[in-house]
Amino acid sequence: MDNEKKIKAVLMVILIIATLLGLNALIAAVQKTGKETHTGSAWQQELTLHGEKIANA
């Protein structure tokens, strides 16, 4: 019975670590997607402004 409790405890720790790693990866992926979208949008706006300056010159 004692060994069974140890095994369950180890498996629980592994499950918790795997869950935290998965959540971390998910959050990182969402943040990366959000940053790329925002950065891409800002970059596009900057290119548009630069193009307008050239056209108006």
Secondary structure, DSSP 8 states (H G I E B T S, - for coil): -HHHHHHHHHHHHHHHHHHHHHHHHHHHHHHHHHHHHHHHHHHHHHHHHHHHHHHH-
